[in-house]
Amino acid sequence: YEEATASAAKQKEQLDSILSELKTAQDENSTLKARQNTWSDEDFIRTDVFKQFKAQNEDLIKRINNLEATNKQLREEAEKLQAERTSYKTQLEVDASQVTQELEADIITRDQDLARVRSARDEILAENTQRKASMEQEKSSLGHVKELISAKDDRIAALESRLSRLEPAEDQEMVNADDLTELSEDELRQKYKKLQQDFQSINQELPSIEKAYKKMKDQAQKKVLDFVALEEKVSLLIAEKSKADQKYFAARKDADTRNNEIRSLRHQNSKSTEIITQLKDL
């Protein structure tokens, strides 16, 4: 019984203590509720929650300011880079356009050079054809000259033969002069008259024969000299033709080289155009 009484007394003390604490808590709660409706800003400022919130807010503001400064710096750098990119792109377009114009001008110049080379080639071919025709004509003329010389030689030989026939006839009449005593006076007169006519005829014919012979001889010598000159001219034409052929092949080689250069320039121009197009698309 004593133990039970002691235990009950102890429990009563504990219960009283708990009730006292509960009452104290209720009083504090009532006080807090009453103060909650009457708290001023200064009361809130003094609280730890407000101080913590203020510190966090200040930290956020500081971070925002730092971010804004960084963002401004990045924006300025981006604008600067954009301006540099625009300037570089513009300069690149100008350079590419200039290179394109230079390449096109170079292509036009090469085309003109190629046209001149082809024109020179055509002129050389025409000159070669004309020289070949002239050489053929001169060969034909040379053949005619040879025939003329041969005909003149035959004519000279015929005249010389005729002269030889006339001279022995005159000598024969002179050799047979002893038989004149057997001829009558009329026959002698006729014979004399005939001899006189033959003599006059011979005297008249000899100058023309000599003149013709001299003329033919001079012409033959001239034709021989002309033939020698013609041979020299033919040799010169052959040498010139060889030089013209060399010039033609050199021009042909130069034209092929220029064609390759033009193709290379056009390829470079096409690449430059592609680069410009890609840059414009950026």
Backbone as a ProteinNet text record, in pm:
[ID]
protein_1_A
[PRIMARY]
YEEATASAAKQKEQLDSILSELKTAQDENSTLKARQNTWSDEDFIRTDVFKQFKAQNEDLIKRINNLEATNKQLREEAEKLQAERTSYKTQLEVDASQVTQELEADIITRDQDLARVRSARDEILAENTQRKASMEQEKSSLGHVKELISAKDDRIAALESRLSRLEPAEDQEMVNADDLTELSEDELRQKYKKLQQDFQSINQELPSIEKAYKKMKDQAQKKVLDFVALEEKVSLLIAEKSKADQKYFAARKDADTRNNEIRSLRHQNSKSTEIITQLKDL
[TERTIARY]
82.6	0	86.5	190	279.3	348.1	384.7	448.6	351.6	226.3	125.4	100.8	96.5	72.9	188.2	310.1	429.3	430.7	393.8	390.8	285.5	168	60.3	102	169.9	214.7	316.2	406.2	507.1	442.5	344.5	274.3	198.6	142.8	69.3	164.1	284.2	382.2	420.7	441.9	476	363.4	237.7	123.9	112.3	137	132	240.4	356.5	466.7	431.1	370.6	332	225.6	127.7	20.1	76	175.9	237.6	309.8	384.3	454.8	356.7	244	144.6	83.1	59.6	1.3	98.5	224	326	331	325.4	328	206.2	89.6	-32.2	-22.8	36.6	52.6	146	255.4	348.8	283.1	201.3	133.3	35.8	-36.1	-130.6	-56.2	57.8	138.3	187.7	234.2	284.6	174.6	55.5	-55.8	-93.4	-89.3	-122.2	-16.6	110.6	218.7	221.5	173.6	177	93.8	-16.8	-103.9	-52.6	36.8	85.3	232.3	299.9	442.4	462.3	568.9	607.4	718.4	756.4	865.3	995.9	1013.8	1137.4	1142.5	1023.6	1020.7	1059.3	1005.4	1041.3	1188.8	1242.1	1382.9	1474	1432.2	1516	1512	1417.1	1406.2	1518.3	1555.8	1661.7	1618.5	1488.3	1439.9	1456.5	1419.1	1430.7	1576.6	1662.1	1804.7	1859.2	1816.9	1862.1	1808	1678.7	1618.1	1686.7	1718	1784.8	1922.8	1994.2	2128.4	2119.8	2020.4	2003.2	1964.7	1876.6	1833.4	1950.1	2030.3	2147.4	2244.6	2259	2347.1	2292.8	2158.9	2098.3	2114.7	2093.8	2110.6	2254.4	2348.2	2488.7	2518.1	2464.1	2485.3	2419.6	2298.1	2229.2	2310.2	2362.7	2445.1	2568.5	2631.5	2748.1	2709.5	2595.2	2549.2	2516.3	2453.2	2422.5	2550	2649.1	2776.7	2843.4	2841.9	2899.3	2822.7	2688.2	2604.5	2632.1	2648.5	2678.8	2812.8	2912.4	3043.9	3037.9	2964.1	2949.8	2875.7	2773	2698.1	2788.4	2870.3	2962.8	3063.7	3115.9	3210.1	3142	3015	2941.3	2918	2880.8	2861.9	2993	3102.4	3232.4	3269.2	3247.6	3275.7	3186.3	3058.9	2967.8	3013.9	3058.6	3109.8	3234.9	3325.6	3446.5	3410.8	3313.6	3271.5	3211.7	3127.7	3068.4	3176	3272.5	3382	3465.9	3497.8	3576.8	3502.3	3371.3	3290.5	3285.5	3266.8	3264.1	3397.7	3507.5	3640.2	3666.9	3622.3	3641	3561.8	3439	3359.1	3424.9	3479	3547.9	3670.2	3751.1	3870.3	3832.2	3729.6	3686.7	3634.4	3558.8	3508.9	3623.8	3724.5	3840.8	3917.2	3935.9	4004.4	3925.7	3792.1	3708.1	3721.8	3718.7	3733.7	3870	3974.6	4108.7	4116.6	4056	4057.1	3979.6	3863.1	3785.8	3862.2	3927.8	4008.9	4124.6	4186	4295.5	4245.1	4124.5	4066.3	4039.6	3985.9	3960.4	4091.3	4196.1	4326.7	4380.1	4366	4413.9	4332.6	4200.2	4118	4162.9	4194.6	4243.6	4377.8	4466.8	4595.8	4574.7	4480	4451.7	4397.9	4310.8	4257.9	4370.6	4464.5	4578.3	4666.7	4686.6	4767.6	4700.8	4568.9	4497.7	4501.4	4487.8	4495.8	4634	4738.3	4875	4894.5	4835.5	4844.8	4778.6	4659.1	4589	4668.2	4728.9	4810.3	4930.9	4993.6	5109.9	5068.7	4954.9	4906.6	4876.1	4813.2	4782.8	4910.9	5010.5	5138.3	5206.6	5201.8	5261.9	5192.8	5058.3	4984.2	5019	5024.9	5057.2	5199.5	5291.9	5430.3	5442.5	5367.3	5370.6	5318	5205.6	5151.2	5248.9	5313.7	5412	5530.6	5574.1	5684.6	5645.8	5523.7	5477.9	5472.2	5421.8	5413.7	5552.9	5645	5781.4	5849.4	5817.9	5871.9	5818.9	5687.3	5628.8	5691.7	5710.1	5774.1	5916.9	5983.6	6119.9	6122.5	6022.9	6014.5	5992.9	5905.2	5884	6010.9	6085	6211.2	6310.1	6317.5	6407.1	6366.4	6235	6187.8	6220.8	6204.7	6237.5	6385.6	6469	6613.7	6647.7	6583.5	6608.5	6564.8	6446.9	6399.2	6492.9	6542.2	6635.6	6767.1	6811.5	6933.6	6913.1	6794.4	6764.3	6761.5	6703.2	6698.1	6836.4	6921.6	7059.4	7133.2	7111.5	7177.9	7130.3	6999.6	6946.7	7004.9	7015.5	7073.2	7220.8	7290.3	7431.7	7447	7357.3	7361.7	7332.4	7234.5	7202.6	7319.6	7384.4	7501.5	7612.5	7626.3	7730.1	7700	7570.1	7534.3	7559.5	7537.9	7557.7	7705	7787.3	7929.8	7996.5	7972.4	8034.3	7988.1	7863.4	7815.1	7894.9	7922	8001.3	8142.7	8200.2	8336	8341	8234.9	8233.1	8230.2	8153.1	8150	8286.7	8356.5	8489.9	8590.1	8571.8	8664.3	8647.5	8524.3	8495.9	8502.5	8575.6	8586.4	8659.4	8742.1	8815.4	8722.4	8604.7	8510.3	8432.9	8460.2	8385.9	8418.2	8533.1	8571.2	8481.6	8418.9	8332.2	8191.9	8160.6	8027.3	8021.9	7902	7881.8	7871.4	7866.1	7860	7729.7	7617.8	7488.4	7485.4	7542.1	7543.8	7631.2	7741.8	7827.5	7756.1	7679.9	7606.7	7500.5	7430.6	7328.6	7392.7	7507.4	7576.9	7624.1	7675.6	7724.6	7609	7499.9	7383.1	7331.9	7329.1	7283	7376.9	7508.2	7604.6	7594.3	7572.1	7557.7	7433.5	7324.6	7202.2	7223.6	7293.6	7321.3	7408.9	7505.3	7595.5	7520.5	7434.4	7354.6	7260.3	7203.3	7113	7186.8	7309.2	7388	7426.6	7468.5	7506	7387.6	7268.8	7149.7	7107.1	7131.6	7086.5	7182.9	7311.2	7410.7	7389.5	7365.5	7345	7227.1	7117.3	7000.9	7029.7	7106.1	7141.8	7232.9	7331.4	7422.7	7347.5	7254.9	7176.2	7088.6	7023.4	6939.2	7022.3	7140.2	7227.3	7272.1	7311.2	7355.2	7240	7122.9	7006.7	6968.9	6968.9	6936.7	7041.2	7167.8	7274.7	7256.2	7226	7202.9	7082.4	6975.1	6855.8	6883.3	6961.8	6995.4	7076.6	7174.6	7252.6	7164	7073.2	6981.4	6892	6842.7	6757.2	6834.2	6962.8	7045.1	7061.2	7090.3	7102.3	6969.4	6859.9	6727.4	6699.7	6743.9	6724.3	6802.6	6927.1	7007.6	6941.5	6895.7	6826.9	6699.1	6629.7	6506.5	6535.2	6643.8	6680.8	6713.6	6785.9	6816	6687.6	6594.5	6467.2	6387.5	6389.8	6320	6380.8	6516.1	6582.5	6544.4	6539.8	6500.4	6356.3	6267.8	6128.1	6113.9	6194.2	6190.1	6234.7	6343.8	6389.8	6284.6	6221.6	6115.7	5997	5965.6	5856.1	5887.9	6015.8	6055.2	6041.3	6085	6069.5	5922.1	5841.5	5697.5	5634.5	5679.5	5627.8	5666.2	5792.1	5835.2	5753.5	5729.3	5646.7	5505.3	5454.6	5318.4	5309.3	5407.4	5403.3	5427.1	5515.7	5536.1	5408.6	5340.7	5213.5	5108.6	5109.4	5014.1	5041	5168.9	5204.8	5166.9	5195.7	5158.7	5007.8	4932.8	4786	4737.3	4798.1	4759	4789.5	4908	4943.8	4844.7	4808.7	4712.1	4574.8	4536	4407.6	4407.3	4519	4528.7	4523.4	4592.3	4588.7	4448.3	4377.5	4240.6	4149.5	4164.5	4083.4	4113.7	4242.6	4279.6	4221.7	4227.8	4172.2	4021.2	3955.2	3810.5	3774.8	3857.5	3834	3852.2	3957.6	3979.2	3865.6	3818.9	3706.6	3581.9	3558.5	3442.5	3454.8	3575.3	3596.5	3573.4	3624.2	3604.2	3456.6	3381.5	3237.3	3168	3209.1	3150.4	3180.4	3304.6	3341.3	3258.1	3240.8	3160	3016.8	2962.1	2824.6	2811.1	2909	2904.6	2914.1	2997.6	3009.8	2881.1	2814.5	2688.6	2580.1	2590.4	2489.3	2509.5	2628.7	2655.9	2571.9
-118.3	0	124	124.7	240.5	261.8	150.1	162.6	219.3	172.7	222.8	369.5	405.3	545.9	631.7	580.8	655.5	668.6	560.8	564.1	659.8	659.7	750	893.8	915.7	1052.4	1099.9	1007.5	1042.3	1073.6	990.9	1014.3	1146.7	1178	1303	1422.5	1405.7	1513.3	1531.5	1419.4	1426.3	1489.8	1450.9	1506.6	1656.7	1694.9	1837.6	1914.3	1851.1	1915.6	1930.5	1824.2	1828.8	1933.3	1937.7	2036.3	2178.3	2192.9	2324.5	2365.3	2269.6	2298.7	2328.5	2253.7	2275.1	2412.9	2451	2581.6	2691.2	2667.4	2765.6	2777.8	2660.7	2661.3	2730.8	2706.7	2772.3	2923.4	2961.8	3104.8	3167.2	3096.8	3147.8	3153.2	3051.4	3046.9	3162.7	3184.3	3296.4	3427.7	3438.1	3560.3	3578.9	3469.5	3476.9	3513.4	3453.5	3487.3	3633.7	3679.8	3820.8	3909.8	3872.9	3953.9	3945.1	3833.9	3816.4	3923.4	3956.4	4056	4197.2	4212.1	4347.5	4367.3	4270.8	4284.3	4395.3	4471.6	4577.5	4526.4	4613.3	4575.3	4555.7	4632.7	4616.9	4481.1	4434	4300.7	4194.2	4209.3	4112	4120.5	4243.6	4260.5	4192.7	4192.7	4134.1	3981.7	3922.7	3776.2	3714.1	3591.9	3518.9	3481.9	3450.9	3412.6	3528.1	3647.7	3763.9	3790.9	3780.4	3803	3703.1	3575.5	3473.4	3502.8	3540.6	3573.5	3695.1	3794.4	3913.6	3880.3	3796.5	3757.2	3683.5	3590.2	3518.1	3613.1	3709.2	3805	3891.3	3936.7	4016.5	3934.9	3808.5	3721.8	3704.5	3686.6	3673.8	3801.5	3915.5	4043.7	4059.8	4022.9	4031.8	3940.8	3819.3	3725.7	3776.2	3833.8	3888.8	4003	4089.6	4200	4147.7	4045.5	3985.5	3924.6	3854.9	3795.4	3901.6	4011.6	4119.1	4181.7	4200.1	4255.4	4159.9	4030	3930.1	3925.8	3932.6	3930.6	4052.2	4168.9	4289.9	4277.2	4223.8	4205.4	4107.5	3996.4	3898.3	3956.7	4041.4	4103.3	4197.4	4275.2	4365.5	4287.2	4177.5	4094.3	4031.4	3988.1	3928.7	4031.4	4155.5	4260.8	4293	4294.7	4319.6	4208.9	4083.2	3970.1	3973.4	4011.3	4020.7	4128.9	4242.8	4350	4304.8	4235.5	4184.1	4081.7	3995.7	3894	3960.1	4062.6	4134.1	4202.7	4267.2	4333.6	4232.7	4119.5	4015.7	3958.4	3935.8	3882.2	3979.8	4109.8	4212.1	4219	4219.7	4225	4101.6	3985.7	3862.3	3865.5	3918.8	3930.8	4026.2	4138.3	4233.8	4168.6	4099.3	4031.8	3924.7	3846.8	3741.3	3801	3912.3	3978.5	4032.5	4090.2	4140.9	4027.6	3918	3802.1	3748.6	3743.9	3696.2	3786.5	3919	4012.4	3997.7	3982.9	3964.1	3835	3728.8	3601.9	3613.7	3680.8	3698.1	3782.9	3889.8	3971.9	3890.9	3808.4	3722.6	3622.7	3568.4	3474.2	3543.4	3667.2	3742.1	3766.5	3805.3	3827.7	3699.3	3587.3	3460.3	3420.2	3447	3417.8	3501.1	3629	3713.9	3663.2	3625.6	3568.6	3441.3	3359	3235.7	3266.5	3368.9	3407.9	3457.2	3535.7	3582.2	3465.4	3370.4	3253.1	3175.2	3157	3086.2	3163.9	3297.8	3379.8	3369.5	3375.2	3360.2	3222.1	3120.4	2985.4	2979.1	3039.5	3039	3115.1	3229.2	3305	3223.8	3154	3071.7	2959.9	2896	2791.3	2847.3	2967.8	3029.8	3064.5	3118.8	3150.9	3024.6	2918.3	2792.1	2740.9	2748.5	2704.5	2790.3	2924	3014.4	2990.5	2970.6	2945.3	2812.8	2714.8	2586.6	2600.7	2675.3	2697.3	2777.1	2879.2	2958.8	2873.9	2783.4	2694.2	2601.8	2550.2	2464.9	2542.9	2669.2	2751.9	2784.2	2814.7	2844.6	2721.1	2603.5	2481.3	2463.6	2491.8	2482.5	2585	2709.5	2813.3	2773.7	2710.6	2664.7	2560.4	2472.8	2375.4	2443	2546.1	2620.9	2692.2	2745.8	2813.2	2714.4	2596.6	2494.7	2458.3	2444.4	2415.2	2529.4	2655.5	2770.4	2773.4	2745.8	2742.6	2633.4	2517.4	2408.3	2447	2514	2557.1	2660.7	2752.7	2852.8	2788.9	2689.9	2617.8	2549.2	2489.7	2426.6	2530.3	2648.8	2754.8	2803.4	2820	2863.2	2759.6	2631.5	2524.9	2525.5	2548.5	2551.9	2668.7	2785.5	2902.3	2880.4	2819.7	2790.7	2692.8	2594.5	2497.7	2564.8	2658.6	2729.6	2814.7	2880.9	2961.2	2874.9	2755.1	2663.4	2620.1	2603.4	2563.5	2675.8	2799	2911.6	2937.1	2926.3	2953.7	2854.9	2727.2	2635.8	2662.1	2705.3	2733.4	2846.1	2950.2	3062.4	3018.8	2936.7	2886.9	2799.4	2721	2631.2	2708.8	2818.8	2901.7	2960.3	2998.3	3054.9	2949.6	2826.8	2720	2685.4	2688.7	2654.3	2775.2	2874.2	2997.1	2972.2	2866.5	2838.7	2798.2	2749.4	2706.7	2822.2	2942.5	3058.5	3087.1	3040.1	3067.5	2994.9	2889.8	2813.6	2872.8	2965.9	3024	3144.2	3168	3284.7	3409.2	3520.2	3648	3661.4	3617.7	3626.9	3535.3	3413.6	3322.5	3376	3437.9	3497.4	3609.4	3690.5	3799.8	3744.6	3640.9	3581.1	3519.5	3453.1	3392.5	3499.3	3604.2	3713.8	3778.4	3794.5	3855.6	3769.2	3636.4	3545.3	3546.3	3545.8	3549.2	3678.5	3787	3915.1	3916.6	3857.9	3849.5	3761.3	3647.2	3559.8	3629.7	3704.3	3774.4	3880.5	3954.2	4055.3	3991.1	3878.1	3808.8	3761.5	3709.3	3662.5	3779.7	3889.5	4007.2	4061.9	4053.5	4100.5	4003.7	3874.9	3774.5	3758.2	3779.7	3758	3848.6	3978.6	4061.2	4015.8	3980.3	3934.7	3803.2	3715.3	3587.7	3611.7	3701.7	3732.2	3797.3	3887.3	3953.7	3853.7	3763.6	3662.3	3568.3	3533.4	3443.1	3508.5	3636.9	3707.8	3724.1	3757.5	3775.6	3645.8	3535.9	3405.7	3365.1	3399.6	3366.4	3444.2	3576.4	3658.3	3607.5	3574.8	3523.8	3390.7	3306.9	3178.1	3198.4	3292.1	3320.3	3378.5	3469.3	3528.4	3421.6	3331.1	3224.8	3133.4	3109.2	3027.4	3097	3229.5	3304.9	3307	3325.4	3322.5	3186.8	3082.1	2947.3	2928.2	2979.5	2970.7	3050.4	3173	3254.7	3186.9	3121.8	3052.1	2936.4	2863.9	2755	2808.6	2922.1	2982.6	3026.5	3082.7	3126.3	3007.5	2897.8	2776.9	2725.7	2726.6	2683.4	2774.3	2907.1	3001.6	2978.5	2952.8	2926.3	2798.3	2697.9	2573	2599	2680.5	2713.9	2794.6	2891.2	2970.2	2882.6	2786.4	2694.7	2613.4	2570.4	2496.3	2583.7	2711.1	2802.9	2825.6	2841.8	2862.9	2741.6	2622	2501.4	2499.7	2538.5	2544.4	2647	2763.9	2866.5	2814.7	2740.7	2688.5	2590.6	2497.6	2399.8	2467.8	2570.1	2645.3	2718.3	2778.3	2846.3	2746.6	2628.9	2525.5	2481.9	2464.9	2426.5	2536.5	2663.4	2775.7	2783.3	2756.1	2757.8	2649.3	2530.3	2423.2	2463.3	2525.5	2570.7	2673.7	2769.8	2873.3	2813.1	2712.4	2645.4	2580.3	2514.7	2452.8	2559.1	2672.9	2780	2837	2852.7	2905.6	2810.1	2679	2581.4	2588.1	2604.1	2614.2	2740.4	2852.1	2977.5	2968.2	2905.4	2889.6	2800.3	2697.5	2610.9	2690.1	2772.3	2855.5	2955.2	3012.2	3106.6	3038.2	2915.1	2840.1	2813.2	2777.6	2754.6	2882.3	2995.4	3123.3	3157.4	3130.8	3156.5	3069.3	2943.6	2854.4	2903.4	2950.4	3000.7	3123.7	3213.9	3334.3	3295.8	3199.6	3155	3095.7	3014.7	2956.2	3063.2	3164.7	3272.1	3353.7	3374.2	3448.4	3371.8	3239	3157.4	3152.1	3195.5	3188.1	3290.4
0	0	0	74.6	80.6	-54.1	-113.1	-244.5	-344.3	-337.1	-430.4	-403.6	-276.8	-244.2	-291.8	-273.8	-318.8	-470.3	-535.1	-682.9	-732.1	-665.1	-705.9	-681.1	-566.9	-539	-643.2	-680.2	-781.8	-915.7	-955.2	-1081.7	-1076.8	-956.9	-943.8	-961.8	-904.4	-920	-1068.3	-1135.2	-1277.7	-1356.9	-1321.5	-1393.5	-1367.9	-1244.1	-1213.7	-1290	-1298	-1372	-1519.6	-1574.8	-1717.4	-1739.1	-1645.9	-1659.6	-1648.3	-1561.5	-1546.1	-1674.5	-1733.6	-1859.7	-1970.8	-1972.1	-2076.5	-2062.8	-1937.3	-1915.5	-1958.4	-1925	-1965.4	-2117	-2185.6	-2332	-2387.3	-2322.5	-2370.4	-2351.8	-2240.5	-2217.8	-2323	-2350.4	-2451.9	-2588.9	-2616.2	-2745.4	-2756.9	-2647.2	-2649.1	-2666.6	-2596.5	-2609.6	-2752.3	-2811.8	-2950.8	-3047.8	-3025.6	-3114.4	-3100.3	-2975	-2955.1	-3020.2	-3006.9	-3064.9	-3217.2	-3270.5	-3416.7	-3484.6	-3425.6	-3487.5	-3465.4	-3370	-3339.3	-3374.2	-3449.5	-3483.5	-3584.8	-3560.8	-3655.7	-3748.4	-3842.6	-3936.1	-3862	-3758.6	-3682.3	-3615.4	-3570.1	-3509.7	-3610.5	-3734.5	-3839.4	-3874	-3873.5	-3909.8	-3809.5	-3688.3	-3583.8	-3583.5	-3654.4	-3653.8	-3735	-3696.7	-3769	-3910.3	-3924.2	-4058.6	-4155.6	-4108.1	-4195.6	-4229.8	-4124.2	-4150.4	-4252.3	-4237.7	-4333.5	-4473.6	-4479.8	-4609	-4672.5	-4585.4	-4636.4	-4692.1	-4617.8	-4664.8	-4798.9	-4807.5	-4934.1	-5047.3	-5014.6	-5117.1	-5164.5	-5068.6	-5105.9	-5191.2	-5154.3	-5234.3	-5376	-5383.9	-5517.8	-5599.6	-5533.7	-5604.3	-5653.8	-5566.7	-5605.9	-5725.4	-5718.5	-5829.4	-5957.2	-5942.2	-6060.1	-6121.4	-6034.2	-6084.4	-6158.1	-6098	-6164.6	-6299.3	-6299.2	-6425.2	-6528.9	-6484.9	-6579.2	-6634.9	-6547.6	-6595.3	-6694.9	-6657.8	-6749.7	-6881.6	-6870.3	-6990.3	-7078.4	-7013.6	-7089.2	-7160.8	-7087.1	-7147	-7264.3	-7241.4	-7348.7	-7468.7	-7440.2	-7548.8	-7629.4	-7557.1	-7625.6	-7709.6	-7651.5	-7727.1	-7848.5	-7829	-7940.8	-8051	-8009.8	-8110	-8181.1	-8104.1	-8164.3	-8262.9	-8220.9	-8309.8	-8433.5	-8413.8	-8527.1	-8624.9	-8568.5	-8655.1	-8729.4	-8656	-8721	-8827.6	-8797	-8894.1	-9018.2	-8994.5	-9108	-9191.2	-9121.5	-9192.6	-9270	-9204.6	-9271.1	-9391.1	-9371.4	-9480.6	-9597.4	-9563.9	-9669.4	-9742	-9664	-9724.9	-9809.8	-9758.4	-9833.7	-9963.9	-9958	-10079.6	-10179	-10124.7	-10212.7	-10276.1	-10192.4	-10245.1	-10346.4	-10313	-10405.3	-10535.2	-10523.4	-10644.2	-10727.9	-10659.8	-10731.8	-10799.3	-10725.1	-10784.3	-10903.1	-10887.7	-10998	-11119.4	-11095.1	-11206.8	-11272.6	-11188.2	-11244.6	-11325.2	-11271.5	-11344.2	-11474.6	-11468.9	-11591.5	-11692.8	-11644.1	-11734.8	-11791.5	-11705.3	-11752.4	-11855.1	-11830.4	-11926	-12059.1	-12052.1	-12175.7	-12250.2	-12173.2	-12236.2	-12298.8	-12225	-12279	-12402.6	-12398	-12515.9	-12635.4	-12609.4	-12717.8	-12769.5	-12675.5	-12717.6	-12798.6	-12753.4	-12825.7	-12964.3	-12973.2	-13104.3	-13194.5	-13135.9	-13215.9	-13259.2	-13168.6	-13204.9	-13317.7	-13305.7	-13411.7	-13542.6	-13532	-13652.5	-13715.6	-13629	-13680.4	-13742	-13677.5	-13733.2	-13870.2	-13881.4	-14010	-14115.5	-14073.3	-14168.1	-14213.7	-14117.5	-14153.6	-14248.6	-14219.3	-14309	-14446.9	-14449.5	-14578.8	-14653.5	-14578.4	-14641.8	-14693.8	-14615.1	-14660.8	-14786.4	-14785.3	-14903.7	-15024.4	-15001.5	-15111.5	-15161.6	-15067.7	-15108.9	-15182.4	-15135.9	-15205	-15347.1	-15360.3	-15494.4	-15579.1	-15516.5	-15590	-15632.3	-15543.2	-15578.8	-15693.3	-15689.1	-15799.1	-15929.3	-15919.2	-16038.9	-16091.6	-15999.4	-16042.2	-16101.6	-16045.5	-16106.3	-16247.6	-16263.1	-16397	-16490.4	-16438.2	-16519.9	-16553.7	-16457.9	-16482.4	-16593.9	-16593.8	-16702.9	-16836.8	-16837.6	-16962.4	-17005.9	-16909.4	-16942.5	-17003.4	-16943.9	-17000	-17142.8	-17163.5	-17299.2	-17394.5	-17346.7	-17430.6	-17463.6	-17363.1	-17388.3	-17489.2	-17472.8	-17567.3	-17708.2	-17717	-17849.1	-17909.2	-17826.4	-17878.4	-17920.6	-17842.7	-17882.7	-18017.5	-18033.7	-18163.3	-18274.7	-18245	-18345.5	-18379.7	-18279.6	-18304.3	-18388.1	-18351.9	-18429.1	-18574.1	-18593.1	-18730.3	-18808.1	-18744.3	-18812	-18841.9	-18745	-18770.9	-18886.9	-18893.2	-19003.6	-19137.2	-19133	-19257	-19301.3	-19206	-19238.7	-19295.2	-19237.1	-19287.9	-19430.3	-19459.4	-19596.2	-19695.8	-19650.8	-19742.8	-19769.2	-19668.7	-19687.2	-19781.7	-19772.8	-19869.9	-20012.3	-20031.8	-20167.7	-20228.4	-20151.5	-20202	-20232.3	-20141.9	-20165.5	-20289.3	-20309.8	-20424.6	-20555.9	-20555.4	-20675.6	-20702.5	-20598.8	-20615.2	-20660.3	-20612.6	-20653.2	-20800.1	-20844.1	-20984.9	-21076.5	-21036.5	-21117.7	-21249.9	-21262.8	-21388.5	-21501.7	-21465.8	-21570	-21629.9	-21582.3	-21632.2	-21778.7	-21828	-21967.8	-22065.3	-22019.2	-22106.9	-22113.8	-22023	-22020.2	-22112.9	-22162.8	-22250.2	-22164.6	-22232.3	-22160.8	-22084.2	-22147.3	-22077.4	-21955	-21976.1	-21862.1	-21749.1	-21790.4	-21688.7	-21614.1	-21691.7	-21627.9	-21530.9	-21579.6	-21492.4	-21368.1	-21393.8	-21280.6	-21182.9	-21237.9	-21154.4	-21078.4	-21154	-21091.5	-20976.1	-21001.1	-20897	-20777	-20809.5	-20698.8	-20620	-20694.5	-20627.3	-20538.4	-20589.8	-20509.6	-20386	-20409.4	-20293.9	-20190.8	-20243.7	-20153.2	-20072.7	-20145	-20075.6	-19972.8	-20017.5	-19926.1	-19800.9	-19827.7	-19712.7	-19623.6	-19687.1	-19608.3	-19527.9	-19589.3	-19518.4	-19406.9	-19433.6	-19337.3	-19220.6	-19247.8	-19142.8	-19020.7	-19037.2	-18916.7	-18831.4	-18902.3	-18825.7	-18754.3	-18825.5	-18761.9	-18641.9	-18664.7	-18554.4	-18437.9	-18473.9	-18370.2	-18295.4	-18374.7	-18311.6	-18225.2	-18278.3	-18202.7	-18071.4	-18082.9	-17963.5	-17864.5	-17920.5	-17834.2	-17763.8	-17841.5	-17782.1	-17679	-17713	-17619.1	-17488.6	-17503.6	-17383.8	-17304.9	-17379.7	-17311.9	-17242.2	-17311	-17250	-17121.6	-17129.8	-17009.2	-16899.4	-16941.5	-16843.5	-16781.3	-16864.7	-16812.3	-16718.3	-16753.8	-16664.8	-16529.3	-16536.2	-16411.1	-16335.6	-16412.2	-16348.2	-16285.8	-16355.6	-16303.1	-16172.7	-16171.4	-16049	-15936.3	-15972.8	-15872	-15824.6	-15919.8	-15883	-15788.8	-15817.9	-15727.4	-15588	-15584.4	-15454.5	-15384	-15464.1	-15406.3	-15354.3	-15431.6	-15387.3	-15257.3	-15252	-15128.4	-15011.8	-15041.7	-14936.9	-14893	-14991	-14957.5	-14875.7	-14910.4	-14833.1	-14689.1	-14675.9	-14540.8	-14465.4	-14536.2	-14472.1	-14435.3	-14522.9	-14492.2	-14367.3	-14356.9	-14237.1	-14112.3	-14124	-14010.7	-13979.1	-14085.9	-14064.3	-13996.4	-14037.9	-13972	-13824.1	-13797.3	-13657.5	-13579.1	-13642.3	-13577.4	-13555	-13653.5	-13640.3	-13523.2	-13518.2	-13409.2	-13273.8	-13272.8	-13148.4	-13107.7	-13208	-13178.6	-13132.1	-13193.3	-13152.3	-13007.7	-12975.6	-12839.1	-12741.1	-12779.4	-12693.5	-12675.9	-12784.1	-12774.6	-12678.7	-12686.7	-12593.9	-12449.2	-12430.5	-12295.4	-12243.4	-12330.5	-12290.1	-12263.8	-12342	-12316.5	-12178.7	-12144.3	-12011.5	-11901.4	-11924.5	-11824.9	-11810.7	-11923.7	-11919.6	-11843.8	-11870	-11795.8	-11646.3	-11611.3	-11469.8	-11406.7	-11479.7	-11427.3	-11411.1	-11505.9	-11494.3	-11375.6	-11351.3	-11235.3	-11105.7	-11099.8	-10981.6	-10963.5	-11074.3	-11067.6	-11014.6	-11058.7	-11010	-10860.3	-10814.4	-10671.1	-10591.1	-10644.6	-10575.3	-10565.8	-10672.4	-10671.1	-10567.5	-10556.5	-10455.9	-10314.4	-10293	-10159.8	-10124.5	-10222.8	-10198.9	-10166.8	-10240.8	-10215.8	-10076.2	-10035	-9900.9	-9792.8	-9817.1	-9718.5	-9709.1	-9820.8	-9818.7	-9744.8	-9748.9	-9680.7	-9530.1	-9483.4	-9338.6	-9262.7
[MASK]
++++++++++++++++++++++++++++++++++++++++++++++++++++++++++++++++++++++++++++++++++++++++++++++++++++++++++++++++++++++++++++++++++++++++++++++++++++++++++++++++++++++++++++++++++++++++++++++++++++++++++++++++++++++++++++++++++++++++++++++++++++++++++++++++++++++++++++++++++++++++++

